[in-house]
Amino acid sequence: MTALLRLKPKADKRIKGGHCWVYSNEVDIAQTPLKTLTPGQQVVVESASGQTLGVALVSPQQLICARLFSRDAGQVLDRSWLVHRLNVALSSRELWYPHQCYRWVYGDSDALPGLVIDRFGDVVVIQISSEGMELMRDDIVAAVDQVAKPSAIVLKNDGKLRASLGLDEYVTVVKGELQDNCAPLIENDTRFMAPVIEGQKTGWFYDHRDNRARLNGLVAGKRVLDVFSYIGGWGVQAARHGAAEVHCVDASARALDWVEQNAALNDVSDQLHCWQGDAFEALKQLRDEGERFDIVVVDPPALIPRRKDIKAGEQAYRRLNQLAMRLLQKDGMLVSGSCSMNLGEDRLPDLLRLVGRELDREVLLQHIGSQGADHPVLPAVPETRYLKAVFARVLPTR
């Protein structure tokens, strides 16, 4: 029999409105004590009046103590359900992306909380970040194999979130073999090898695909600076689409090695230059050396990982964009990205406005982008929409 999780009176409003998270302070622990539940257990969620709201996976020790995966209380998360949800997600992605390169599963948005799956053609990378999905690991691998029949499957289960849940960290190839621990992909007519074993997250960031495509149409003949370049998602594509010169900045020498390999893969090595070092210090050095660029891209990691970091994170975004704006030619373009869920959608444009006033520049917002179609947003779950990309033309005021 499935365990029960009952909510306090009036605590069901968000869930009824379409949200899928239950917070620990919303649970009636007198009726259904969280301490009696096992991490990863499947539970039926009920309102205070006994109305069934759905079935969820629990993390009893976490603030978000349960995540719904179905509104049907009779549903069980088993291999059959996994195959069904994988097929639904696959049909959605194939509407948009022809090269079989996409985020196949995006957690809550695909009714598979705690699970991310990225597809690189014939290679699939699975990332598990919840106790419930970890218990289903073998079934997840089997379901992926059944639906996609890839030549290689990687479990990329490392990172801070797993550690915080007390889950072991490991990276392993559970099917097939990889070429140099990498997976090939095509994005916006540009070829890459993604370091799915050694790289960040799953090895690649598909979320900015549409924003990079928009930039690709603006770079012909331009001098471009790509800050926090990682393996060249922005910079190599810019070179591939006609930029006269591209400079990539990253703190990781290994990442810049991959930039150079991906540049060679696209025959743009002569256009591309790499700078290793702290982004803030590199931007200062470039300014001191009198460098100027037609386009500057700043796409940092999340500078606001938690709500309590908002003030310090906003200051970091403001400082970063000020340094970037100072490196622009008289009529330049700043592309400012943020993957911080806790940075409000209107806040990044406002920070650029403030920086423009400080530098006596006119900032014209020409485009504001978000994540691609393979990172679908649940309307009732604003947390599923996290990515921002502001394209701003920066002009002198006189």
C-alpha positions in Angstrom: 0.0 0.0 0.0 1.3 3.5 -0.9 2.2 5.7 2.0 0.2 8.9 2.6 1.3 12.6 2.9 -1.4 14.9 4.2 -1.2 18.7 3.9 -2.3 21.3 6.4 -5.5 23.2 5.9 -5.2 25.7 3.0 -1.8 24.3 2.0 -3.1 22.7 -1.1 -3.7 25.9 -3.2 -0.4 25.8 -5.1 -0.7 22.1 -5.9 -4.3 22.5 -7.1 -3.0 25.4 -9.3 -0.6 23.2 -11.0 2.6 23.4 -8.9 4.3 20.1 -8.2 6.4 20.8 -5.1 5.4 20.2 -1.4 7.3 22.1 1.2 7.9 20.5 4.6 6.1 23.3 6.5 3.0 22.5 4.5 2.7 18.9 5.8 0.5 17.9 8.6 3.1 16.0 10.5 0.7 15.1 13.3 -1.3 13.1 10.8 1.6 12.0 8.5 5.0 12.4 10.2 7.8 13.0 7.7 10.2 11.1 9.9 8.4 7.9 9.2 9.0 8.1 5.5 12.0 6.8 3.6 13.9 9.0 1.2 12.8 8.2 -2.3 9.5 6.6 -1.2 6.4 7.1 -3.4 3.5 8.7 -1.5 0.0 9.8 -2.2 -0.5 13.5 -1.4 -3.8 14.5 0.1 -5.4 17.8 1.1 -6.4 18.4 4.7 -9.9 17.3 3.7 -8.7 14.0 2.3 -8.9 15.0 -1.4 -6.3 13.2 -3.5 -3.9 15.6 -5.2 -1.4 13.2 -6.8 1.5 10.9 -6.1 5.0 12.1 -5.3 8.6 11.1 -4.5 9.6 12.2 -1.0 12.8 13.7 0.5 11.8 13.9 4.1 14.8 15.9 5.3 14.6 18.6 2.6 12.7 21.9 2.5 11.1 20.6 -0.7 10.0 17.4 0.8 7.9 15.9 -2.0 7.6 16.3 -5.8 4.6 15.2 -7.7 5.1 13.0 -10.8 1.5 12.3 -11.5 -2.0 13.6 -10.6 -3.3 10.0 -10.7 -3.0 8.6 -7.2 -3.0 5.1 -8.7 0.1 5.7 -10.8 3.3 4.0 -9.8 6.7 5.2 -10.9 8.0 2.0 -12.5 9.7 1.1 -15.7 6.5 1.2 -17.7 5.9 4.8 -16.5 9.4 5.7 -17.3 9.1 4.4 -20.9 5.8 6.3 -21.3 7.3 9.6 -20.1 10.4 9.2 -22.1 8.4 8.7 -25.3 6.2 11.8 -24.5 9.4 13.9 -23.9 11.0 12.5 -27.0 8.1 13.4 -29.3 8.2 16.9 -27.9 11.9 17.4 -28.7 11.8 15.9 -32.1 9.3 18.6 -33.2 12.0 21.1 -32.8 15.5 19.6 -33.2 16.5 17.4 -36.2 19.9 16.3 -35.1 18.9 14.3 -32.1 20.9 16.7 -29.9 18.8 18.1 -27.1 17.8 17.9 -23.4 15.6 14.9 -23.6 14.3 15.0 -20.0 14.0 18.2 -17.9 13.0 17.1 -14.5 9.7 18.3 -13.2 8.6 19.7 -16.6 8.6 16.1 -17.9 7.0 14.6 -14.8 10.3 13.0 -13.9 11.5 15.1 -10.9 15.2 14.7 -10.1 16.1 13.4 -13.5 17.9 15.1 -16.4 18.8 13.3 -19.6 20.8 14.9 -22.5 21.0 13.3 -25.9 24.0 13.6 -28.1 22.8 11.6 -31.2 23.8 8.1 -30.4 25.1 8.9 -26.9 22.8 9.5 -23.9 23.9 11.1 -20.6 21.7 10.6 -17.5 22.0 12.8 -14.4 20.1 11.8 -11.3 19.6 14.3 -8.4 17.0 12.7 -6.1 16.8 9.7 -3.8 13.7 8.4 -5.6 15.3 8.4 -9.1 18.4 6.9 -7.7 16.3 3.9 -6.5 15.1 3.7 -10.1 18.5 3.9 -11.7 18.6 0.5 -13.3 15.0 0.9 -14.6 15.9 4.4 -16.0 18.9 2.9 -17.9 16.7 0.1 -19.2 14.0 2.5 -20.3 16.4 4.8 -22.1 17.9 1.8 -23.9 14.4 0.5 -24.9 13.2 3.9 -26.2 16.3 5.3 -27.9 18.6 2.2 -28.4 21.8 4.4 -28.1 25.2 3.0 -28.7 26.4 4.5 -25.3 24.8 5.4 -22.0 26.6 7.5 -19.4 25.6 8.0 -15.8 26.9 11.4 -14.8 26.0 11.4 -11.2 28.3 13.9 -9.5 27.9 17.4 -8.1 26.9 19.3 -4.9 23.2 18.4 -5.0 23.8 14.7 -4.7 26.3 15.3 -1.9 23.6 17.3 0.0 21.2 14.4 -0.3 23.8 11.9 1.0 24.0 10.2 -2.4 27.2 8.7 -3.7 28.9 10.6 -6.5 30.0 8.6 -9.5 30.5 8.9 -13.3 30.4 5.7 -15.3 29.7 4.4 -18.8 27.0 1.7 -18.4 26.7 0.8 -22.1 29.1 1.0 -25.0 32.2 3.1 -25.4 33.0 6.8 -25.9 35.6 8.5 -28.2 38.1 10.3 -25.9 35.4 10.4 -23.2 33.4 12.8 -25.4 30.1 12.8 -27.3 29.6 14.4 -30.7 26.9 17.0 -31.2 25.6 19.5 -33.8 24.2 22.8 -32.7 23.3 25.6 -35.1 25.3 23.9 -37.9 28.4 23.8 -35.7 30.1 20.6 -34.6 31.3 20.0 -31.1 32.7 17.2 -29.0 31.2 17.5 -25.5 33.3 16.2 -22.6 30.5 14.1 -21.0 32.9 12.4 -18.5 35.1 15.2 -17.3 33.1 18.3 -18.2 30.5 20.4 -16.3 27.0 19.0 -15.7 26.3 16.6 -18.6 29.2 18.0 -20.6 27.2 20.6 -22.5 24.6 23.3 -22.0 21.7 23.0 -24.5 19.7 25.7 -22.9 21.2 28.7 -24.7 20.9 27.1 -28.2 18.3 29.6 -29.4 20.2 32.6 -28.0 23.4 31.4 -29.6 21.5 31.1 -32.9 20.4 34.7 -32.6 23.9 35.9 -32.0 25.2 33.9 -34.9 23.2 36.1 -37.2 25.0 39.3 -35.8 28.6 38.3 -35.8 29.8 38.5 -39.4 33.0 40.5 -39.6 32.9 41.4 -35.9 35.4 41.1 -33.1 33.8 39.0 -30.3 34.7 38.3 -26.7 33.2 35.2 -25.1 33.6 35.3 -21.3 33.1 32.1 -19.2 33.4 30.3 -22.6 33.6 26.7 -21.2 34.2 24.6 -24.4 33.2 27.3 -26.9 29.4 27.2 -27.2 29.2 30.9 -28.0 32.7 31.6 -29.3 33.2 28.7 -31.7 29.7 29.2 -33.1 30.5 32.9 -33.6 33.7 32.0 -35.5 31.9 29.4 -37.5 29.3 32.0 -38.6 31.7 34.6 -39.8 33.2 36.5 -36.9 36.5 38.0 -37.9 38.1 37.4 -34.5 36.9 35.6 -31.3 38.6 35.7 -27.9 37.5 33.1 -25.3 38.1 33.6 -21.6 37.7 30.8 -19.0 39.3 29.9 -15.7 39.9 26.3 -16.7 42.8 25.4 -18.9 41.2 22.1 -19.7 38.0 23.9 -20.9 40.1 26.0 -23.2 41.8 22.9 -24.6 38.3 21.7 -25.6 37.6 25.2 -27.1 40.7 24.7 -29.3 39.7 21.2 -30.3 36.2 22.3 -31.2 37.6 25.3 -33.2 39.7 22.8 -35.2 36.7 20.6 -35.7 35.0 23.6 -37.5 38.2 24.9 -39.3 38.1 28.2 -37.4 41.3 27.9 -35.4 42.9 30.9 -37.0 40.0 33.2 -35.9 40.0 32.0 -32.3 42.2 33.0 -29.3 42.0 31.7 -25.7 42.7 33.5 -22.4 42.9 31.5 -19.2 42.1 33.3 -15.9 39.5 34.7 -13.6 36.8 36.4 -15.7 36.8 39.6 -13.6 40.6 39.9 -13.7 40.7 39.1 -17.4 38.2 41.8 -18.2 40.2 44.3 -16.2 43.4 43.3 -18.0 41.8 43.5 -21.4 40.6 47.0 -20.6 44.0 48.1 -19.3 45.6 46.9 -22.5 43.2 49.0 -24.6 41.3 46.1 -26.1 37.8 46.8 -27.6 35.2 44.4 -29.1 32.1 44.8 -31.2 30.3 42.1 -29.2 30.9 40.9 -25.6 29.2 37.8 -24.3 29.1 37.2 -20.6 27.5 33.9 -19.6 28.6 33.1 -16.0 27.6 30.1 -13.9 24.7 30.8 -11.4 25.9 33.7 -9.3 22.8 33.4 -7.1 22.5 29.7 -6.1 20.2 30.3 -3.2 17.7 33.0 -2.2 19.9 34.2 0.6 22.6 35.0 -2.1 20.5 37.5 -4.0 22.1 40.7 -2.8 25.7 39.5 -3.2 24.8 37.8 -6.6 23.2 40.9 -8.0 26.3 42.9 -7.1 28.4 40.4 -8.9 26.2 40.5 -12.0 26.4 44.3 -11.9 30.2 44.4 -11.6 30.6 41.8 -14.3 28.4 43.6 -16.8 30.1 46.9 -16.0 33.5 45.5 -16.8 32.1 43.9 -20.0 30.4 47.2 -21.1 33.6 49.1 -20.8 35.2 46.8 -23.4 32.7 47.6 -26.1 33.4 49.6 -29.2 31.4 52.9 -29.4 28.4 51.1 -31.0 28.8 47.6 -29.5 26.5 44.8 -28.5 26.5 43.2 -25.0 25.0 39.8 -24.6 24.4 39.2 -20.9 23.3 35.8 -19.7 22.1 34.4 -16.3 21.2 30.9 -15.3 20.3 32.0 -11.8 16.7 31.0 -11.1 16.7 33.4 -8.1 17.4 36.4 -10.4 14.1 37.9 -11.4 13.3 38.1 -15.1 13.1 41.9 -15.0 16.1 42.3 -12.8 18.9 41.6 -15.3 17.7 44.3 -17.8 17.4 46.7 -14.8 21.0 45.9 -13.7 22.1 46.8 -17.3 20.1 50.0 -17.1 21.9 50.9 -13.8 25.3 50.1 -15.3 24.6 52.2 -18.4 23.8 55.2 -16.1 27.0 54.7 -14.2 29.1 54.6 -17.4 27.1 57.4 -19.1 26.0 55.0 -21.9 22.6 54.5 -23.6 21.5 50.9 -23.3 18.9 49.7 -25.8 17.4 46.3 -25.1 16.9 44.7 -28.5 16.1 41.1 -27.5 15.5 39.2 -24.4 15.8 35.4 -24.8 15.1 32.4 -22.5 15.7 28.7 -22.6 15.0 26.5 -25.6 12.0 24.2 -26.3 13.9 21.3 -24.8 13.7 23.0 -21.4 9.9 23.4 -21.3 8.3 25.6 -18.7 5.4 24.6 -16.5 3.3 27.7 -16.2 2.4 27.0 -12.6 6.1 26.3 -11.7 8.1 29.5 -12.3 11.2 27.8 -11.0 11.3 25.8 -14.3 12.0 29.0 -16.1 15.5 30.1 -15.1 17.5 31.3 -18.1 17.9 34.9 -19.3 19.8 36.3 -22.2 19.7 40.1 -22.8 20.9 41.5 -26.1 21.7 45.2 -25.5 23.1 47.7 -27.9 25.3 50.1 -26.0 25.8 53.7 -27.3 27.5 56.8 -26.1 25.0 59.4 -24.8 26.7 62.1 -26.7 
